[in-house]
Amino acid sequence: MCKKVPETRAMGATNHRATFISSFTTVLLAGTASGGPLGADGSATATEGDLPGLESWATHQHSDLWFRATTEDDAENEKVASDSDLVQRMRGGFKLPVVDHSRTVAQRNWYVRHPGYLERVFNRSRPYLHHIVEEIERRGMPLEFALLPIVESAFDPFAYSHGRAAGLWQIIPGTGRRFGLDQNWWYDGRRDVIASTRAALDYLEFLAERYDGDYELAVAAYNSGEGTVDRAIRRNKAAGKPTSFWDLKLPRETSSYVPKLLALADIVANPERYEITLPKIADTEELAVVDTGVQIDLALAADLAGIDIETLYKLNPGFNQWATAPSGPHQLVVPIVAKPRFQQAIAELPDNQKMRWQRHKIRDGESLSEIAEQYGVTVATLKQTNQISGSMIRAGQHLLVPTASAPKGSYALSAAARLSRQQNRERRGNRIEHRVVSGESLWTIAQRYSVSTRALASWNGMAPRDTLSVGKTLVVWTDAPVASRPGGSAITRKVNYTVRSGDSLARIAARFRVRVADLARWNNLDVEKILRPGQKLTMFVDVTRQST
């Protein structure tokens, strides 16, 4: 959650292998719960589970234990791992003095009153924390920085805030580009655990140097941007006042941001003092990076690695679609025990078998945009794949189209699947689908339906300042009566339908006067797959279009 500033924007196979991977997945699937530390005004802030765009897609809690592979050959190594504690290692690298300011005390008191929150976020950090600690130590930076993802995202790699910040480190688009993170339809480096950690630490190093080693000012600037901190420093200098973080007049969010980090560090350093028991995290590497060489289907990659696809997405949250990006990065993160199997499988699989392709014969009157919509890809992807420089295509020619190897429902943590869950959640009021037309923004649409821009953005997994593309479908929930249907809006009701013998997506869509593409999107279906009698479908039917 970041503020806009003129200068920059701130960031924000074997049985033992199977046992480990199963436990690894359990940790990754740990659910979120609403709640978080205090805002500057003493109110609770949305730092876990209730941030706009966040998906609480699993709700069960995992065990406190972090299981690892055990065999007679590695029993001694396992004993060493069980005796080592990553949290203890972090304590040894803490460098920031804890200022017992009233703001720090307030934040600390909140954490102490909510030990369950601390347990959840530390357990959720398990797959990622060792890598982060290693990177911070390698740079000689304060290990308190390893706690920043708690403040930023509660260690949710899919977190997306109303300030357009994404990932564990809550990096906004401008800062991501500034520090070399690609952001496109296929991939968002701000959510890539490895790449975003590198970028976040690069930014923190830059800020520490800018403020002559004052880490409190560096952390404040990480939250609000160095422009905001610089202006506050200039104001104090002009008034003859001190220029420490505690003396500066900064945005309310930033004024509580540094105390949150210091309060966390104090509790981690002295858990007994505050009667807090923190989960023990083995001080061993859990992740491995494997080069795939070329673009690869994620369902295929998960199968080759011997892990489930949800685990693969959780370790590689930067990938938006069903496959890695055509132009890279051609790397995937897997549990370290899966690395040998995955590397061997990747080496043995020909590059032309790492993606599934479909030949599409161009029909009279078809455009690239229509073909792209049909297959759920972008026009740019079609152009790049088929080496098309302009927009002209000829009927009778063939296009190669990348398609998913598994049903769309298998890619449960793709951007489209996460958005579908967000848009299809039950809420109060009338559900309206609004198709964006030229010239509209989230603000104008919110005004039309008498809802807040932030709520509209949240319902659609967006941030209030995000731009809209013409034709995009938004979901609106409102109690206000809608007399007309401007901009292609529709008053809808949720309908649960059981597939009957002889049904097809096209036949059901025609019956309820909805689009096949929407019916497939609502149910995360592949339009080419045959429906099974008894299969359950969800539809959002426009009641104004149904015949009596």
Secondary structure by P-SEA (a helix, b strand, c coil): cccccccbbbbcccaaaaaaaaaaaaaaaccccccccccccccccccccccccccccccccccccccccccccaaaaaaaaaaccaaaaaaaaccccccccaaaaaaaaaaaacaaaaaaaaaaacccaaaaaaaaaaacccccccccccccccccccccccccccccccccaaaaaaacccccccccccccaaaaaaaaaaaaaaaaaaaccaaaaaaaaaaccaaaaaaaaaaaaaaccccccccccccccccaaaaaaaaaaaaaacccccccccbbbbccccbbbbbccccccaaaaaaaacccaaaaaaaccccccccccccccccccccccaaaaaaaaaaaccccccbbbbbbbbcccccaaaaaaaacccaaaaaaaaccccccccccbbbbbbbbccccccccccaaaaaaaaaacccccbbbbbbbcccccaaaaaaaacccaaaaaaaacccccccccccbbbbbbbccccccccccccbbbbbbbbbcccccaaaaaaaacccaaaaaaaacccccccccccbbbbbbcccccccc
